[in-house]
């Protein structure tokens, strides 16, 4: 029985206080403040542990803009190693723990989304108590936690990916986060970002789109279009000497070469555009920490940011220069431009002038001039002939065309294949006197004689690679070999679109060195050969409103162009050590010049390099 004389008021006040405390709104915190107080970077990142913005101050403003009621769209066209993904993770954490609302997260593919959850999101939740106490546990009866959805008080984190329009239908959320948007697969309905952004339309002023990506091709890059539509902010940093504010540009990076023309990345500095003083990495880091975002256009609800890898305090200039030199040597400056500079790539070298290239022909001192250390061959199969092109390669993938021949005959009969054996067994004299064998050969399996090519490759064995072009524009230059074919042989699939781009881009290099193509004064390399070499052009067309690039023939015969691409593919398959090959040539040259008391015979064989009386490599 209740005692009427007992005073329950203190208990009731305590209960009331606790209830009010439970419903008390969280203290006002900006997303960056919340991140520094609560968020931990998972192990496996460059700097795991509590979030600190001292070395990445450029993350603060775009992160805080996610909580700005006047901002409805944030675009980050950022390069590598600057923390795009980390910034999105912190924004998601803030929305879950401090400003609960549902979120839709889009990735290019389902596997990308799963990787994001398993490698980024889940470790962050596990290491951040403010999140782990809110996000539902796996197999919990009180919420959802699977590979497509995470629940928490106030909302859900829902996954979507561009290759599956159904993941965007039937769902809506006020917060939309899109990662690597230029990797999204465009549909007939439009770009996936536009489609998913429509899912938030009913939320009015509460909706927010946060999109990040490295850019791709000029004219078809979604992230660049979004950046241009916003207020175009760049990270301006002050010079430690003159105080001039500037955003970091690749053209201001300078480094030295040694007497032989070799790059010296360790000498790299950033040169102030105003006073010309040279910043080492320490000075650049100091400037980055004192930087600020400056917009080019007025802010009207859409904040857009551009940031290259040069603005990262986690990357040394030396390493960025090495990346540039390597990508240039491989004819892949697009990757450097997109990923490191965070700039779109303008297609170059889509068409070359055959007359201009013909005038570049030069007299070689030997079939294989100094500088070249390796010979490859490529074979194109036609209905009545085999066409073979021989090329030599040196440091930086510098290229020398050396010979071209045609074997006519019936591809159904063994004679032409025996003649091909003899052709591929040729040796070429190096300017040093060393004899070079054909290191490797690619042979096209397309056309009407696929089985005959399979049989030849199986019989020939080592040093010959069967190839097949891929219709996929985004296929890698050289895919992994597969035996899933009728011949049960290793078959390499080639990204012919990219190979052709590289060949044509390299033809446009005007100075000898990395990637440059040399043409010999030879009857085999006549005007007809150059017409074949330039017989295709890269054109753009639109199919149902979608922009597509494709190579189109400007004349019927294009064998010289195809064979140049096949030789380049052969080089990628071999992946040679040029320095080692150069040293071996020098060793063989020295050995051949030694006086011999008794002659030695050449044993013959299937190597890359041979001298009269020498050994094989």
C-alpha positions in Angstrom: 0.0 0.0 0.0 1.3 3.4 -1.0 2.4 5.6 1.9 0.7 9.0 1.4 3.2 10.7 3.6 6.2 9.8 1.3 7.4 12.6 -0.9 7.8 11.3 -4.5 8.5 14.7 -6.0 12.4 14.3 -6.1 11.9 11.0 -7.9 9.6 12.5 -10.4 11.9 15.5 -10.9 14.8 13.0 -11.6 12.7 11.0 -14.1 11.7 14.2 -15.8 15.2 15.5 -15.9 16.4 12.2 -17.5 13.6 12.2 -20.0 14.4 15.8 -21.0 18.1 14.9 -21.2 17.2 12.1 -23.5 15.3 14.4 -25.8 17.7 17.2 -25.6 19.0 18.1 -29.0 22.7 17.5 -29.5 25.1 20.4 -28.9 25.7 22.5 -32.0 28.7 21.1 -33.8 30.0 21.7 -37.3 30.8 18.4 -39.2 34.5 19.1 -39.0 34.2 19.6 -35.2 32.2 16.4 -34.8 34.8 14.5 -36.8 37.7 15.7 -34.7 35.9 14.9 -31.5 34.5 11.5 -32.4 35.7 10.1 -35.7 38.6 7.7 -36.0 40.4 6.8 -39.3 40.6 3.0 -39.6 43.9 1.2 -39.8 45.2 0.7 -43.3 45.0 4.4 -44.1 48.0 6.8 -44.3 47.4 8.3 -40.9 45.1 6.0 -38.8 43.6 7.3 -35.5 41.7 10.4 -34.5 40.8 12.8 -37.3 43.1 15.8 -37.5 42.8 18.4 -40.3 46.2 20.1 -39.8 47.7 18.3 -42.8 44.5 18.4 -44.9 42.9 21.8 -44.1 41.2 21.9 -47.4 38.8 19.2 -46.2 37.2 21.5 -43.5 35.2 23.8 -45.7 33.5 21.3 -48.1 32.8 19.0 -45.1 31.2 21.9 -43.2 29.1 22.9 -46.2 27.2 19.6 -45.8 25.5 21.3 -42.8 25.0 24.7 -44.4 21.3 25.2 -44.9 21.9 27.4 -47.9 24.0 24.7 -49.7 22.2 22.0 -51.6 25.0 20.6 -53.8 28.7 20.0 -53.2 31.0 18.9 -56.0 34.6 17.8 -55.4 36.7 17.3 -58.6 39.7 16.1 -56.7 42.8 14.1 -57.5 44.4 11.2 -55.8 45.8 11.2 -52.2 43.7 14.2 -51.0 41.1 12.4 -49.0 37.9 12.4 -51.1 36.6 9.1 -49.7 37.6 10.1 -46.1 35.7 13.3 -46.4 32.6 11.4 -47.5 33.0 9.0 -44.6 33.1 11.8 -42.1 30.0 13.4 -43.7 28.1 10.1 -43.4 29.2 9.7 -39.8 28.0 13.2 -39.0 24.6 12.6 -40.6 24.2 9.3 -38.6 25.4 10.5 -35.2 24.6 14.2 -35.0 22.0 15.1 -37.6 20.1 11.8 -38.2 18.6 11.5 -41.6 18.5 8.9 -44.3 21.3 8.7 -46.8 21.6 7.2 -50.3 25.2 6.2 -51.2 25.9 5.5 -54.9 29.0 3.8 -56.2 29.9 2.8 -59.8 29.2 -0.9 -59.2 27.9 -3.3 -56.6 31.4 -4.6 -55.9 32.6 -1.0 -55.4 29.7 -0.4 -52.9 30.6 -3.6 -51.0 34.2 -2.7 -50.9 33.3 0.7 -49.5 31.2 -0.9 -46.7 33.7 -3.6 -45.8 37.0 -1.6 -46.1 35.9 1.9 -45.2 32.5 2.3 -43.5 32.4 -0.7 -41.2 35.9 -0.1 -39.8 35.0 3.5 -39.2 31.9 2.5 -37.3 33.7 -0.1 -35.3 36.4 2.4 -34.3 34.0 5.2 -33.5 31.8 4.7 -30.3 29.5 7.6 -31.4 28.6 5.5 -34.4 28.9 1.9 -33.2 26.2 2.6 -30.5 23.8 3.8 -33.1 24.3 1.6 -36.2 22.4 -1.6 -36.0 24.5 -4.7 -35.3 24.6 -7.5 -37.9 21.8 -10.0 -37.5 20.1 -7.8 -35.0 16.4 -8.0 -34.4 16.3 -4.3 -33.7 17.5 -3.0 -37.0 19.0 -3.7 -40.4 22.6 -4.3 -41.2 23.4 -6.0 -44.5 25.4 -5.4 -47.7 22.8 -3.0 -49.1 21.4 -1.2 -46.1 22.3 0.0 -42.6 19.8 1.3 -40.1 20.2 3.7 -37.2 17.9 5.9 -35.1 16.5 8.5 -37.5 17.2 6.8 -40.8 18.9 4.3 -43.1 22.1 4.2 -45.2 21.0 2.8 -48.5 23.3 1.5 -51.3 22.9 2.1 -55.0 25.1 1.6 -58.0 25.0 2.9 -61.5 24.8 -0.4 -63.3 21.5 -1.2 -61.6 18.7 1.4 -62.1 16.4 -0.7 -59.8 18.6 0.2 -56.8 17.5 3.8 -57.3 13.8 3.2 -57.7 11.4 3.0 -54.8 13.8 4.7 -52.5 14.3 8.3 -51.5 16.5 10.2 -49.0 17.3 13.8 -48.3 21.1 13.2 -48.4 22.6 11.8 -51.6 26.3 10.9 -51.7 27.9 9.9 -55.0 31.4 8.6 -55.2 33.6 8.4 -58.4 30.7 9.7 -60.6 32.8 9.6 -63.8 32.9 5.9 -63.4 29.1 5.6 -63.6 27.5 3.8 -66.5 25.2 6.2 -68.3 21.7 4.8 -69.3 19.2 5.9 -71.9 17.3 7.6 -69.1 20.2 9.9 -68.4 23.2 10.1 -66.0 22.8 8.1 -62.8 23.6 11.2 -60.7 20.7 13.1 -62.2 18.4 10.1 -61.7 19.2 9.6 -58.1 19.1 13.3 -57.4 15.5 13.2 -58.5 14.8 10.8 -55.6 15.5 13.6 -53.2 13.2 16.2 -54.9 10.4 15.8 -52.4 12.6 16.9 -49.5 12.9 20.4 -50.9 15.4 22.6 -49.1 16.5 19.7 -46.9 18.0 17.8 -49.7 21.8 17.7 -50.3 23.9 16.2 -53.1 27.5 15.5 -52.3 29.4 14.2 -55.3 33.1 13.4 -55.7 35.3 12.0 -58.5 38.4 12.3 -60.5 37.6 13.5 -64.0 37.9 11.7 -67.3 37.5 12.9 -70.9 36.9 16.5 -71.9 33.3 16.9 -73.0 32.0 13.8 -71.4 33.1 14.2 -67.7 30.2 14.5 -65.4 32.2 15.8 -62.5 33.8 18.6 -64.7 30.3 19.7 -65.9 29.2 19.8 -62.2 32.3 21.7 -61.2 31.7 24.3 -63.9 28.0 24.6 -62.9 29.1 25.5 -59.3 31.0 28.5 -58.0 34.4 26.9 -58.9 36.5 27.1 -55.8 40.3 26.4 -55.8 42.8 26.1 -53.0 45.0 29.2 -53.0 48.2 29.0 -51.0 50.6 31.8 -50.1 54.2 32.0 -51.1 56.5 31.9 -48.1 58.8 34.5 -49.6 56.5 37.1 -51.4 53.1 36.2 -49.9 51.5 35.9 -53.4 48.4 33.6 -53.3 48.1 31.0 -56.0 46.5 27.7 -56.7 49.0 24.8 -57.5 49.6 24.1 -61.2 51.6 21.4 -62.8 53.4 23.9 -65.1 55.1 25.4 -62.0 56.8 22.1 -61.1 60.4 21.9 -62.2 63.2 19.3 -62.0 66.6 18.6 -63.5 68.0 16.1 -65.9 71.6 14.6 -65.8 74.1 14.9 -68.6 72.6 11.8 -70.3 69.1 13.3 -70.3 67.8 11.1 -67.4 65.2 12.7 -65.2 66.2 13.5 -61.6 62.9 13.5 -59.7 64.6 14.1 -56.4 65.5 17.6 -57.6 61.8 18.6 -58.1 60.6 21.9 -56.7 57.5 24.1 -57.0 58.3 27.5 -58.5 56.2 30.5 -57.3 54.5 32.1 -60.2 55.1 35.6 -58.8 58.6 35.8 -57.5 60.2 32.6 -58.9 61.4 31.2 -55.6 61.7 27.4 -55.4 59.6 25.6 -52.8 60.8 22.2 -51.6 58.3 19.8 -50.0 58.6 21.5 -46.6 57.8 24.9 -48.0 54.9 23.5 -50.1 53.4 21.8 -47.0 53.6 25.0 -45.1 51.8 26.9 -47.9 49.1 24.2 -48.1 48.4 24.5 -44.3 47.9 28.3 -44.8 45.7 27.9 -47.8 42.1 29.0 -48.4 39.3 28.3 -50.8 38.6 31.1 -53.3 35.6 31.0 -55.6 35.6 32.2 -59.2 31.8 32.6 -59.3 29.1 33.8 -56.9 27.7 31.1 -54.6 24.1 30.2 -55.4 23.6 27.0 -53.4 26.2 24.9 -55.3 29.8 24.8 -53.9 32.2 23.2 -56.3 35.9 22.4 -55.5 38.9 21.5 -57.6 42.0 20.1 -56.0 45.0 18.4 -57.6 47.4 15.9 -56.0 49.9 18.7 -55.6 47.8 20.0 -52.7 48.4 16.8 -50.7 50.8 17.0 -47.8 51.0 13.2 -48.0 52.7 13.2 -51.4 56.2 14.2 -52.2 57.0 16.2 -55.4 59.6 13.5 -56.2 56.9 10.8 -56.3 54.5 12.9 -58.4 57.3 13.6 -60.9 58.1 9.8 -61.1 54.5 9.1 -61.8 54.5 11.7 -64.6 57.6 10.4 -66.2 56.4 6.8 -66.0 53.0 7.6 -67.5 54.5 9.7 -70.2 56.9 6.9 -71.2 53.9 4.5 -71.4 51.9 6.9 -73.5 49.3 7.2 -70.7 49.4 10.8 -69.8 45.6 10.7 -69.6 45.8 8.8 -66.3 48.2 11.3 -64.8 46.1 14.2 -66.0 42.9 12.7 -64.6 44.1 11.2 -61.4 47.0 13.4 -60.3 46.0 16.8 -61.8 42.3 16.3 -61.4 41.8 17.7 -64.9 40.0 16.3 -67.9 41.9 14.8 -70.8 41.5 16.3 -74.2 41.9 13.6 -76.9 45.1 14.3 -78.8 46.5 12.6 -81.8 43.2 11.5 -83.1 44.6 11.9 -86.6 48.1 12.3 -88.0 49.3 13.7 -91.3 51.0 11.0 -93.4 53.1 13.5 -95.3 54.5 15.0 -92.2 55.4 11.6 -90.7 57.0 10.6 -94.1 59.3 13.5 -93.9 60.5 12.3 -90.5 62.2 9.2 -92.0 65.8 8.9 -91.0 68.8 6.8 -92.0 69.7 4.2 -89.4 73.4 3.4 -88.8 72.3 -0.3 -88.5 69.1 -2.2 -88.8 68.7 -1.7 -85.1 70.3 1.6 -84.0 71.9 2.4 -80.7 69.3 3.1 -78.1 67.1 0.1 -79.0 67.7 -3.1 -77.0 64.8 -5.3 -77.9 63.0 -6.5 -81.1 59.3 -7.5 -81.4 57.2 -8.6 -84.3 53.5 -8.6 -85.0 51.6 -10.6 -87.5 48.3 -9.7 -89.2 46.3 -12.5 -90.9 44.5 -11.7 -94.2 42.6 -14.1 -96.5 45.6 -14.5 -98.9 48.6 -13.3 -96.9 50.4 -12.7 -93.7 51.8 -9.3 -93.0 54.7 -8.9 -90.5 56.0 -5.8 -88.9 59.3 -5.7 -86.9 60.0 -3.0 -84.4 62.8 -2.2 -81.9 62.4 -0.7 -78.4 64.5 1.2 -76.0 64.3 3.0 -72.6 61.1 4.9 -72.1 59.4 2.7 -74.8 61.2 4.8 -77.5 60.3 3.0 -80.7 62.1 2.2 -84.0 60.2 0.7 -87.0 62.8 -1.6 -88.6 61.1 -3.8 -91.3 57.9 -4.8 -92.9 57.2 -7.9 -95.1 54.3 -9.7 -96.7 54.1 -13.5 -97.1 51.5 -14.4 -99.7 50.0 -17.9 -99.9 47.1 -20.1 -98.9 46.6 -20.1 -95.1 45.0 -23.5 -95.2 48.4 -25.0 -96.3 51.5 -25.6 -94.2 53.9 -23.9 -96.6 53.0 -20.3 -95.5 53.3 -21.2 -91.8 56.8 -22.7 -92.4 57.7 -19.4 -94.1 56.4 -17.6 -91.1 58.7 -19.7 -88.9 61.6 -18.6 -91.0 60.5 -14.9 -90.8 60.2 -15.0 -87.0 63.6 -16.7 -86.7 65.3 -13.7 -88.3 68.1 -11.9 -86.4 68.8 -8.2 -86.7 72.1 -6.6 -86.5 72.5 -4.0 -83.7 74.7 -1.0 -84.2 77.1 -2.5 -81.6 77.5 -5.6 -83.8 75.4 -7.7 -81.5 72.7 -9.8 -83.2 69.2 -9.5 -81.8 66.5 -12.1 -82.1 62.8 -11.4 -82.1 62.0 -11.4 -78.4 58.3 -12.0 -78.9 55.5 -11.9 -81.5 51.8 -11.1 -81.4 49.6 -12.7 -84.0 46.0 -11.7 -84.7 43.4 -14.5 -84.3 40.6 -12.6 -86.0 39.5 -13.1 -89.6 38.7 -16.4 -91.4 41.7 -18.5 -90.2 41.3 -18.5 -86.5 41.8 -22.3 -86.1 45.0 -22.2 -88.2 46.4 -19.5 -86.0 45.6 -21.5 -82.9 47.3 -24.5 -84.4 50.4 -22.4 -85.3 50.7 -20.8 -81.9 50.4 -24.2 -80.1 53.1 -25.7 -82.4 55.4 -22.6 -82.2 55.2 -22.4 -78.5 57.4 -20.0 -76.6 57.6 -16.4 -77.6 54.4 -16.1 -79.7 51.2 -14.6 -78.2 47.8 -15.0 -79.7 45.7 -11.8 -79.5 42.1 -10.8 -80.0 40.7 -7.2 -80.0 38.0 -6.3 -77.6 35.0 -4.2 -78.6 34.9 -2.7 -75.1 36.2 0.8 -75.2 37.3 0.7 -71.6 39.1 -2.7 -71.8 42.7 -2.7 -70.5 45.5 -2.4 -73.0 46.4 -6.0 -72.5 44.1 -8.3 -70.5 45.2 -11.5 -68.7 45.5 -14.5 -71.0 42.7 -17.0 -71.1 42.4 -20.5 -72.4 38.7 -20.3 -72.8 38.9 -20.7 -76.6 38.6 -23.5 -79.1 42.4 -23.7 -79.4 42.9 -24.1 -75.7 45.8 -21.7 -75.9 46.6 -18.6 -74.0 44.7 -15.8 -75.7 45.3 -12.2 -74.8 42.5 -9.8 -75.2 43.6 -6.3 -76.3 42.0 -2.9 -75.6 42.3 -1.9 -79.2 40.7 1.5 -78.6 43.3 2.5 -76.0 46.2 0.9 -78.0 45.3 3.0 -81.1 45.1 6.1 -79.0 48.5 5.4 -77.6 50.0 4.8 -81.0 48.6 7.9 -82.5 49.5 10.0 -79.5 53.1 8.7 -79.7 53.2 9.5 -83.4 52.6 13.2 -82.5 55.7 13.3 -80.2 58.2 15.5 -82.0 61.4 15.0 -80.1 63.3 11.7 -79.7 63.0 10.2 -76.3 60.4 8.4 -74.3 57.5 7.3 -76.5 59.0 8.8 -79.7 58.6 6.8 -83.0 61.4 6.6 -85.5 60.8 5.7 -89.1 63.6 4.4 -91.4 64.4 5.4 -95.0 63.4 2.2 -96.6 61.5 0.8 -99.5 59.2 -1.0 -97.1 58.3 2.2 -95.4 57.0 4.0 -98.5 54.2 6.5 -98.8 51.6 3.6 -99.0 52.8 2.4 -95.5 52.3 5.9 -94.1 48.8 6.1 -95.6 48.0 2.8 -93.8 49.6 4.0 -90.6 47.3 7.1 -90.6 44.2 5.3 -92.0 42.0 5.7 -89.0 40.7 8.7 -87.1 39.0 9.1 -83.8 35.5 10.4 -84.2 32.7 11.3 -81.8 29.0 10.4 -82.4 25.9 10.4 -80.3 23.7 7.3 -79.9 20.3 8.1 -78.3 21.9 11.1 -76.7 24.9 9.3 -75.3 28.4 10.4 -76.5 30.5 7.7 -78.0 34.1 7.7 -79.4 35.1 5.3 -82.1 37.9 4.7 -84.6 36.8 5.1 -88.2 38.7 4.0 -91.3 39.5 6.8 -93.8 40.8 4.3 -96.4 40.4 0.5 -96.8 43.8 -0.7 -95.7 45.0 -0.1 -92.2 47.5 -3.0 -91.6 50.4 -0.8 -90.7 48.3 0.9 -88.0 47.0 -2.3 -86.6 50.5 -3.9 -86.5 51.9 -0.9 -84.7 49.3 -1.5 -82.0 50.0 -5.2 -81.9 53.8 -4.6 -81.4 53.0 -2.2 -78.6 50.9 -4.9 -77.0 53.7 -7.4 -77.4 56.0 -5.0 -75.5 53.5 -4.8 -72.6 53.2 -8.6 -72.5 57.0 -9.0 -72.4 57.5 -6.2 -69.9 61.3 -6.1 -70.4 63.9 -4.6 -68.1 65.5 -2.1 -70.6 68.5 -1.4 -68.4 69.3 -5.0 -68.0 69.1 -5.6 -71.8 71.3 -2.6 -72.5 74.0 -4.0 -70.1 73.8 -7.4 -71.7 74.3 -5.8 -75.2 77.4 -4.0 -73.8 78.7 -7.2 -72.3 78.2 -9.2 -75.5 79.8 -6.4 -77.5 82.8 -6.4 -75.2 83.0 -10.2 -75.3 82.9 -10.3 -79.1 85.8 -7.8 -79.3 88.1 -10.0 -77.2 90.7 -11.8 -79.2 89.9 -15.5 -79.5 92.6 -18.2 -79.8 90.1 -20.8 -81.2 86.8 -20.1 -82.9 83.5 -21.1 -81.2 80.4 -22.1 -83.0 77.0 -20.6 -82.6 74.6 -23.1 -81.0 71.4 -21.4 -82.2 68.2 -21.3 -80.2 65.3 -19.2 -79.2 66.7 -16.3 -77.2 66.4 -12.6 -77.4 70.0 -11.6 -78.0 72.8 -13.4 -79.8 76.4 -12.7 -81.0 78.5 -14.7 -83.3 80.2 -17.0 -80.8 78.3 -15.4 -77.9 75.6 -16.6 -75.5 71.9 -16.2 -75.5 69.9 -13.9 -73.2 
